């Protein structure tokens, strides 16, 4: 029987609060879009020295957060922080051959996830170049991805369920791909703010992939004790497990 006891860890509470803030920010974007689409887009191109708005504040926050992902930081969740040396607690005499098999298998699954993501967003880019979608719509799409990032962490992740099949976020091979994915539509918007977010997200994923290739032992629960469920202090998977168990029970019936 599954243990349904909810443990309100500081990291879990923090994620729930930030999820609520992200939803509020996305609602604000939708309201601005509905009221005046042109003005909504203008918010993202206006200099903060002319008129500071919440879009500038969000830009500053995201640049700051992505900078933290490029540095050893104690505030990161273990899903992202496992790449750091300080979070590597080696298991004695772990199997090097099993680690190699793990890396090979994870790379195949990660490549499939990346292809799906790029193809899907290439279609969105095509719709933009055909004039079906405009820059304001791309901004809204980024806002939607902004929400989906935390939905994947807290509630349900299609990449985990159908692609990587990892047991939890702290063991996710592609965990730090989130910012690159979130800001993919920004490549087509072409403003200073959009491009800086896209390329900063690209820097984060490149850094992650370099660390993965140099130190794969930090990313596998078979070689890193920190990634064992019994040693996890984040426990951000609790709602997601309840949701997945609910789906399992539903379909089993």
C-alpha positions in Angstrom: 0.0 0.0 0.0 1.3 3.4 -0.9 2.2 5.8 1.9 0.0 8.9 1.5 1.3 10.9 4.4 2.2 14.4 3.3 5.4 15.8 4.6 5.5 19.6 4.3 9.3 20.1 3.8 10.6 23.7 3.4 11.5 23.0 -0.2 8.0 21.6 -0.9 6.3 24.6 0.7 8.7 27.0 -1.1 7.8 25.4 -4.5 4.1 25.6 -3.8 4.4 29.3 -2.9 6.4 30.0 -6.0 3.9 28.0 -8.1 1.2 30.3 -6.8 3.2 33.4 -7.7 3.9 32.0 -11.2 0.1 31.4 -11.7 -0.5 35.0 -10.6 2.1 36.4 -13.0 0.6 34.4 -15.9 -2.9 35.6 -15.1 -1.5 39.2 -15.1 0.0 38.5 -18.6 -3.3 37.2 -19.9 -5.2 40.2 -18.5 -2.7 42.6 -20.1 -3.0 40.7 -23.4 -6.8 40.8 -23.4 -6.9 44.5 -22.5 -4.4 45.7 -25.1 -2.3 43.2 -27.1 0.0 45.9 -28.5 0.6 47.5 -25.1 1.3 44.0 -23.7 4.1 43.5 -26.1 5.4 47.0 -25.7 5.9 46.2 -22.0 8.6 43.8 -23.1 10.5 46.3 -25.3 10.2 49.4 -23.2 13.4 50.5 -21.4 13.2 50.3 -17.6 14.6 53.8 -17.5 11.5 55.0 -19.4 8.9 53.0 -17.6 9.7 50.2 -15.2 7.1 47.4 -15.2 6.6 43.9 -13.8 8.0 42.3 -17.0 11.4 44.0 -16.3 11.2 42.7 -12.7 10.5 39.1 -14.0 13.5 39.4 -16.4 15.8 40.4 -13.6 14.5 37.5 -11.4 15.0 34.9 -14.2 18.5 36.2 -15.1 19.4 36.0 -11.4 18.0 32.5 -11.0 19.7 31.1 -14.1 23.0 32.6 -12.9 22.6 30.6 -9.7 22.3 27.4 -11.8 25.7 28.1 -13.3 27.3 28.3 -9.9 27.5 26.0 -6.9 24.6 27.1 -4.8 23.0 25.7 -1.6 19.6 27.2 -2.5 19.0 24.9 -5.5 16.8 21.9 -5.3 18.6 18.6 -5.3 17.3 18.0 -8.8 19.6 20.7 -10.1 22.1 20.7 -7.3 23.2 17.1 -7.8 25.7 18.3 -10.4 27.7 20.0 -7.7 30.6 18.3 -6.0 29.4 19.2 -2.6 26.3 17.1 -3.1 28.2 14.0 -4.2 28.2 11.3 -1.5 29.7 8.3 -3.2 28.6 4.8 -2.7 31.5 2.6 -2.0 32.6 0.2 -4.7 29.7 1.2 -7.1 29.7 -0.6 -10.4 31.5 1.4 -13.1 30.0 -0.8 -15.8 26.5 -0.3 -14.5 27.2 3.5 -14.5 28.2 3.3 -18.1 25.0 1.4 -19.0 23.0 4.0 -17.1 24.6 6.9 -18.9 24.1 5.3 -22.3 20.4 4.5 -21.6 19.8 8.0 -20.2 21.4 9.7 -23.2 19.1 7.8 -25.6 16.0 8.8 -23.7 17.2 12.4 -23.3 17.9 12.7 -27.1 14.3 11.5 -27.8 12.9 14.1 -25.4 15.0 16.9 -27.0 13.9 15.9 -30.5 10.2 16.0 -29.4 10.7 19.4 -27.9 12.6 20.9 -30.8 10.1 19.5 -33.4 7.1 20.8 -31.4 8.6 24.3 -31.0 9.8 24.3 -34.7 6.1 24.0 -35.6 5.3 27.0 -33.4 8.1 28.9 -35.1 6.7 28.0 -38.5 3.3 29.3 -37.3 5.0 32.5 -36.3 6.7 32.9 -39.7 3.5 32.2 -41.5 1.8 35.0 -39.6 -0.6 32.8 -37.7 1.0 33.5 -34.4 2.5 36.9 -33.4 5.1 38.0 -30.9 2.4 38.7 -28.2 1.2 35.1 -28.6 4.8 33.8 -28.2 5.1 35.8 -25.0 1.9 34.2 -23.7 3.3 30.8 -24.7 6.4 31.4 -22.7 4.2 32.3 -19.8 2.4 29.0 -20.2 5.7 27.2 -20.2 6.5 29.2 -17.1 3.6 27.5 -15.4 4.3 24.1 -16.9 7.8 24.1 -15.5 6.3 23.8 -12.0 3.5 21.5 -13.0 6.1 19.1 -14.2 7.9 19.3 -10.8 4.9 19.2 -8.6 1.9 17.5 -10.3 2.6 15.7 -13.6 5.6 15.5 -16.0 5.1 14.0 -19.4 8.8 13.9 -20.0 9.2 11.8 -16.8 6.2 9.6 -17.5 6.6 8.9 -21.2 10.3 9.8 -21.9 12.9 9.5 -19.2 10.8 7.2 -16.9 12.9 8.3 -13.9 11.4 7.7 -10.5 11.6 11.3 -9.2 12.9 14.8 -10.0 16.1 14.5 -8.0 17.0 11.6 -10.3 16.0 13.3 -13.5 18.7 13.3 -16.2 17.2 16.4 -17.9 16.1 18.4 -14.8 18.1 21.5 -15.6 16.8 21.7 -19.1 13.8 23.7 -17.8 15.0 27.2 -18.5 16.1 26.4 -22.0 12.7 24.8 -22.6 10.8 27.7 -21.0 12.4 30.3 -23.0 12.5 28.5 -26.4 9.8 30.8 -27.9 11.8 33.8 -26.9 14.2 33.0 -29.8 11.5 34.1 -32.3 10.6 37.3 -30.4 13.9 38.8 -31.1 14.1 41.6 -28.5 17.0 42.2 -26.1 15.1 40.8 -23.2 13.8 37.7 -25.1 17.2 36.8 -26.6 19.0 37.3 -23.3 16.7 34.9 -21.6 16.9 32.3 -24.4 20.7 32.4 -24.5 21.0 32.4 -20.7 18.8 29.3 -20.7 21.0 27.8 -23.4 24.1 28.5 -21.1 22.4 26.7 -18.3 21.7 23.6 -20.4 25.2 23.6 -21.9 26.7 23.8 -18.4 24.4 20.9 -17.2 25.5 18.7 -20.1 29.2 19.4 -19.5 28.8 18.4 -15.9 26.8 15.3 -16.9 29.6 14.2 -19.2 32.4 15.0 -16.8 30.8 13.6 -13.6 28.1 11.1 -14.5 28.6 9.4 -11.1 27.0 12.5 -9.4 23.7 11.9 -11.3 23.0 8.3 -10.5 21.5 7.0 -7.3 23.6 3.8 -7.8 26.8 5.8 -7.2 25.5 8.9 -5.3 23.9 8.2 -1.9 22.4 11.7 -1.9 19.9 10.7 -4.6 18.5 7.8 -2.6 14.9 8.5 -1.5 15.7 7.9 2.1 18.2 10.7 2.0 16.0 13.2 0.1 15.2 16.3 2.0 13.3 18.0 -0.8 10.4 15.6 -1.2 8.8 17.7 -3.9 7.4 14.6 -5.5 4.6 14.0 -3.0 1.7 15.5 -4.9 3.0 14.0 -8.2 3.2 10.5 -6.7 -0.4 10.9 -5.4 -1.6 11.9 -8.8 0.3 9.1 -10.6 -1.0 6.6 -8.0 -4.5 7.9 -8.7 -4.1 7.4 -12.4 -2.7 3.9 -11.8 -5.7 3.0 -9.6 -8.2 4.4 -12.1 -6.8 2.5 -15.1 -6.3 -0.6 -13.0 -10.0 -0.7 -12.4 
